[in-house]
């Protein structure tokens, strides 16, 4: 049980690191230019994402301090926050796609399918909310679908020369693969740790499978008519 509690006791640190990565990714394009944004969409999306990261950091701390009732009350707020996160992300996506001369099918798969993976992992966390160890593990996994959104920007802003070393995907440097690989490696490590520590294989391997399916969709869906027709239907 002591090792199981480690998930709760240390997860706020992992979420804080993720939050710092997100801050670094959006520091120059949003945070330092907050009053120069095109319209309300950027602020809504940024505000909701900030609240989600803040909630992820606070919730494990509340468990650590045995403030379970407060933890449950804040958890209920996620029933509003998660739909808001999904809707504001889609709204921003459609706004940006419509401003392009052609539909970016890879970018649409990157955003839409990351949301699907996120909602599945969040839904599993809520479904297992009475099983604290399982709930905590799935909540940890909710950050992985969004990791590439941060690492892509960090590479492009802070290390632009590194882009030339990435293989091309439909003519563009596939910087997404760094965030994808990082998430996969971390999850593989968690699978090994969970098996060796608890003989548990019912959370992290399934989360890894969801993430791999998402990564596969980003790298392949843009070639298929079903995805092009789906995206065109959403845009128009």
N, C-alpha and C positions, 0 to 999 in steps of 0.2 A: 504493500500500500504506500510505503514511503516513496518508492520510485514513481508510482502512479501520480502522487501529489506533485511531483516535480513538474509535470505538464502545467499545472495551475500556477505553481510558484515562480516558474521562470518564463512562462509564455509572454508576460507583459514586456519582458526585455526583447524578445524576438519581434513582437509587434512594434515596439519603439524603434528598433533598427529598421524595420520596413517603413515606418513613418518617416524616418530620417532620409531613407533612400528616395521616397516620394518627394520630400521637400527639396532634396538636391536636384531631382529630375525637373521639377517645375519652378525652381528658384528664379531663373532668368527669363523664362517664357510667361510666367504668370505672377508669382509672388512679388517680384520687384517691379512688375508692370501691371499691378492690379487695377490701376485707374486708366489703363490704356486698352483694355479689352474691348472687343468688337460689340458685344451685347451681353444681356443677362445670362445667356446659356453658360458661359465660362464660369461665372460667379456661382450659379446654382450647382453646377457639377463640382466645382472646387469646394464649395461649402459642404455639400453632402459627403464628399470623399473625406474631408477633414473630420467631420463628425463620426464617420464610420471608423477611421483610424483611431480617433480618440476613444471611442467605445471599446475597441479591441484592446487598447492599453489599460483602460480602467477596469474592465470586467474581471480579469485575472487577479488584479490587486484587491478587489472586493472579496473574492473567494479567499485569498491569502489572509485577509483580515477578518474572515468569518462573517462578513456582512452579506449573508446569503439573500436576505429579503430585498436589499437594495440591488443586488446583482440581478435578481429576477425582475424587478421593476424596470431597470434599465434595459434588460433583455427584451422586454415587451416593446420598447421603443424601436427595436430593430424591425418589428413588423411594419412600421411606417418607413423607416430609414432605408431598408433594402429595396422596396419598390421604388422609392424616390431615387435611389442610386441607379437602378436599372433605367428608369424613365428619362432621367436627366442625361445619362450617357447616350441613350438612343437618340434623344433630341439633338444633342451636340453632334453625334455621328451623321445624322441625316442633314443637318445644316451644313456641315463641312463637305459631305459628298455632293450635295447639290451645287456647290460652288466650283466643283471640278469639271473639266470639259468632258471627261468620261468617268464611268463608275469604277472605283478602285475595289475590285472584288476581293483582293487579298486583305486590304484594310478592313473591309466589312466583315470578313471571316474572323479577323483578329479581334475585333470589338464584340460582335454579336455572339460568337461562340465562347469567348471568355466570360461573357455575362451568363450564358447557359451553364457553363462549368461552375461558375461562382454560385449561381442559384441552387444547383444540385447539391453542392457541398454545404451551403448554408442550410438548405432544407433538411439534409441529413443531420446536421448539428442540432437543429430545432426538434426534429423527430426523436432524437436520442437525448433530449435535454435532461431527462431523469437518470440517465447513465452518465455520470459526470466525466469519467475517463474518456468515453467515446465522444461525448459532446465536445470536450476540450480539444481532442485531436481533430475533429472535423472543422472546428472554428479556426484552428491553426492553419488548416489547409485552404481556407477561403482567400488567403493572400496570394497564393500561387498563380491563379489565373491572371492576376494583374501585375505580376512581377515584371514581365516583359515591357509593359507600358512605361515603366520607370527606367529600366536598364537601357531600352532603346534610346530614350532621350539623353540619358547620361553619356552614352557612347557618342551620340551625334553632337552634343554640346561640349563636353569636356575632352573627348578623344576623337575628334572628327577624322584624323588621319588613319585611325584604326579601321574605318569603314572599308577601305580598299582591300583588306585582308579577308573579308567575309565573302563567301560564294554568292553568286547572283541568284535572285529569285524573280523571275519575270523581268529581268533587266535591271533590278535594283539590289544593292547590297543587303543581304539577309541578316541584318543585325538582330532580328528577333530571335535567332537561334541561340544567342548568348543567354538571354533571359529564360528561354525554354529549357536549355541545357542546365542552367543553374537551378531552376525549380525541380527538374527531374532528378538531378544529383542529390539535392537536399532530401527529396522524398524517398529516394532509394536508401539514403543513410538512415532516415527515420524508420523505414521498413525493417532494416537490419537491426537497429537499436531496439525497436519494439518487440521483435521476435526474440532477440537474445535476452532482453530484460523481463518480458512478460509472456513470451510465447503467444503473442497476439498478432494476427494477420487479417483483421477484419476492418481496418480503417485505412491506413496509409497505402497498402497495395491497391485498394479500390480507388482512392484519391489519385494515385499515380496513373491508373488506367483511364480515368476521366481526363486527366491532364494530357496524356499521350494522344487520346482521341481528339482533343482540342487542337493540339499541335499539328497532328496529321491533317486536320481539316484546313488549317491556315495554309499549309504547304501544297494542298491538292485541289481544294474545292474551286478555286478560281478558274480551273481548266474545264469545269463541267457546266453543261447548259442548265441543269436543274438549279445550280447555285446562281447563275447569271439571271435566270428567270425569277428566282426568289428575290434577289436583290432589286431587280428592276421593279418588281411588284411592290416592294416596300417603299422605294423612292417615289414611284409615281402613283 
